Amino acid sequence: MISYVGIDFAGLQHMHYPATTSIMRLPCSSMIRPEWIILALKNGFDGVFVAADGTDCPYLRDCTDRTAKRIDDALKLAEKEGIEPQRIKMAAICSVCGEPFANHMHNFYRELKELGPVKR
């Protein structure tokens, strides 16, 4: 939820990031499931970036740790499925982190472009 405010802030400030970016809003970033990430990669997404709520999460004190564990599980699952783990990223995005979010998206987009499409 906190990350979404930061992502929304990027839009309000007219910060540009790749138009192909899709945003999925969750109440807490630790709700993401590794299986969802792999499903997205198998069904047309070239990468998944998880914006963690960090220490500002109103639901869980250990939100970032829980989210990091889920990302770690997704990375292991990606390797098992033959998907490059570089296609999965996570960073803490706070409520005023519009510019860092936009920068992360530009960098991730460049990395994904170098990787090319997911081999299905």
C-alpha positions as MATLAB code, in Angstrom:
seq = 'MISYVGIDFAGLQHMHYPATTSIMRLPCSSMIRPEWIILALKNGFDGVFVAADGTDCPYLRDCTDRTAKRIDDALKLAEKEGIEPQRIKMAAICSVCGEPFANHMHNFYRELKELGPVKR';
ca = [
       0.000    0.000    0.000;
       2.807    2.424    0.901;
       4.667    1.589   -2.312;
       1.571    2.332   -4.359;
       1.494    5.868   -2.968;
       5.106    6.329   -4.106;
       4.291    4.908   -7.540;
       1.252    7.173   -7.799;
       3.449   10.096   -6.762;
       5.660    9.401   -9.796;
       2.609    9.837  -12.010;
       1.443   12.973  -10.214;
       4.886   14.483  -10.705;
       4.775   13.544  -14.432;
       7.860   11.373  -14.075;
       8.209    9.131  -17.060;
       8.863    5.417  -16.948;
       8.294    2.760  -19.630;
       4.706    2.743  -20.874;
       4.725   -1.052  -20.880;
       4.833   -1.054  -17.065;
       1.738   -2.614  -15.488;
       0.932   -1.897  -11.851;
      -0.803   -4.443   -9.635;
      -1.875   -3.035   -6.290;
      -1.810   -5.213   -3.159;
      -2.624   -4.167    0.420;
       0.866   -5.334    1.460;
       3.818   -6.301   -0.736;
       4.327   -9.458    1.334;
       1.070  -10.771   -0.163;
       2.796  -11.465   -3.495;
       3.169  -15.168   -4.177;
       6.151  -16.703   -5.981;
       3.738  -18.715   -8.147;
       2.095  -15.485   -9.370;
       5.467  -14.116  -10.432;
       6.295  -17.262  -12.399;
       2.802  -17.315  -13.918;
       3.280  -13.725  -15.120;
       6.655  -14.590  -16.673;
       5.207  -17.643  -18.412;
       2.264  -15.669  -19.766;
       3.789  -12.687  -21.511;
       5.543  -10.513  -18.923;
       9.279  -10.068  -19.490;
       9.949   -9.187  -15.862;
       8.352   -8.633  -12.469;
       9.407   -5.804  -10.173;
       8.051   -5.911   -6.637;
       7.917   -2.582   -4.831;
       8.236   -3.522   -1.166;
       6.476   -1.390    1.438;
       9.504   -1.296    3.713;
       9.299   -0.267    7.353;
       6.295    1.998    6.728;
       3.935   -0.944    6.142;
       0.823   -0.439    8.291;
       0.121   -4.183    8.419;
       3.378   -5.942    9.276;
       6.576   -4.878   11.011;
       8.571   -7.430    9.060;
       6.954   -6.694    5.703;
      10.246   -6.223    3.837;
      11.687   -9.432    5.274;
       8.575  -11.394    4.320;
       8.544   -9.875    0.850;
      12.252  -10.630    0.406;
      11.617  -14.261    1.378;
       8.870  -14.525   -1.252;
      11.164  -12.984   -3.873;
      13.918  -15.420   -2.911;
      11.436  -18.281   -3.331;
      10.401  -16.856   -6.730;
      14.053  -16.660   -7.828;
      14.574  -20.329   -6.934;
      11.365  -21.293   -8.701;
      12.386  -19.281  -11.787;
      15.702  -21.136  -12.025;
      13.891  -24.442  -11.616;
      11.557  -23.436  -14.479;
      14.459  -22.358  -16.724;
      13.664  -18.625  -16.416;
      16.482  -16.137  -15.867;
      16.313  -14.902  -12.249;
      17.352  -11.400  -13.419;
      13.752  -10.997  -14.574;
      12.639  -10.632  -10.953;
      13.552   -7.553   -8.893;
      12.537   -6.042   -5.594;
      13.193   -2.674   -3.976;
      11.627   -0.741   -1.122;
       9.572    2.173   -2.434;
       8.278    4.619    0.163;
       5.346    7.000   -0.139;
       7.493    9.820   -1.564;
       9.804    7.672   -3.717;
       8.415    8.634   -7.112;
      11.791    9.399   -8.646;
      13.507    6.246   -7.320;
      10.589    4.185   -8.656;
      10.887    5.751  -12.114;
      14.658    5.142  -12.066;
      14.162    1.506  -11.076;
      11.709    1.041  -13.957;
      14.086    2.577  -16.507;
      16.990    0.411  -15.312;
      14.880   -2.738  -15.181;
      13.501   -2.027  -18.658;
      17.056   -1.769  -20.041;
      18.054   -5.041  -18.369;
      14.977   -6.822  -19.718;
      15.585   -5.461  -23.196;
      19.078   -6.983  -23.117;
      17.659  -10.337  -21.965;
      15.026  -10.371  -24.686;
      11.703  -12.202  -24.369;
      11.210  -15.039  -21.897;
      11.932  -18.346  -23.588;
       8.680  -20.279  -23.257;
];
